[in-house]
C-alpha cells in the first residue's frame, strides 16, 4: 500500500473522504460524474477534467461531464471524431488500457509530445481544447459501459503524487458506480418479483426493496438455503430470519410458508400449469 500511495498526504485523504461523502448522494451515474467534477478542483487541479461514460468497446461516449464548459462543448461537438480516433490514444494504441484498471496512465509515458502532435486524435479533437498532457483512468467496467476519468493540462505533465490521487479518487468512483448499478439491478429484480408475485402497494407502487432484499429473494428463488444466504451476507442465522420476517410482512404474506411457496412457484413456473391440467 505504501508503494502505491506513499506520496499521498493526510490532508489529501481528508479531502477525498469529504468528496466521497458528497458523491454518495448521487442517484445515477451522470449525477455522480457531475458531482465528482465539481468536487475535485481543490484535490487535483487541472485545466479541464472529464468524467466519461463509454460503451465497453470504447466506440461511443454515452455521457460526459467536465469542469470546463468550453472544453465540454468542444468535445461534444467533435464527438464523432473523438469516437473515431480514440483508439489512437497512446495508452490504448500501446495496448495498455487494461492496465488503467490497476492504476492511472499518463499519455506522455507512451508517446512523446512531438509524436502526439502528429497523432490523429490530437489533430481531430485534442487540439481544439489545447490539451497536451493527460492522465487517464479506466475506473470500472459496468454491465454495458465503462467509467473513464481523465485530467488534462496544457503546460506541465502530472506528477506521481497526482497519479496516486487520481487512483484513490478513481477507486471511490468505481465503488460508487458499482453501487449505483447494483441499485438499478435491485430495482429491476424487485419489479420482476413484484410482477410475478402480484404485489402492489398503495398507488400501484411496489413496496421499497431494501439493500439486501433483492439478493435474498433471488437466492431463495434459486433454492439457496437460508444458512447459505446468511453465510454469504456474513449474518447470523437469526438476523436473517428477523429480516425475512420484516420482508414477508412488507410483501403481504401471513407466514413464511406462503412466501416460500410463492418463490418456489417462480423457480418452477410450469408446475402450477401442469397441476391445473391434470
Protein Blocks (a to p, Z undefined) as FASTA:
>chain_A
ZZmmmmbcfklmmmmmmmmmmmmmpcbfklmmmmmmmmmmmmmgcfbdcdddddfklpac
fbdcdfblklmmmmmmmmmmmmmmmmmpmklmnopmmmmmmoccdfklmocfklmmmgmk
lmmmmmmnopabdcdddfbacfkbccddddddfkbccdfklmmmmmmmmmmmmmmmmmmm
mmmmmmmmmmmmmmmnopacehhiacdddfklmmmmmmmmnopafklmmmmnopafklmm
mmmmmmmmmnopabfklmmmmmmmmmmmmlmmmmmmZZ
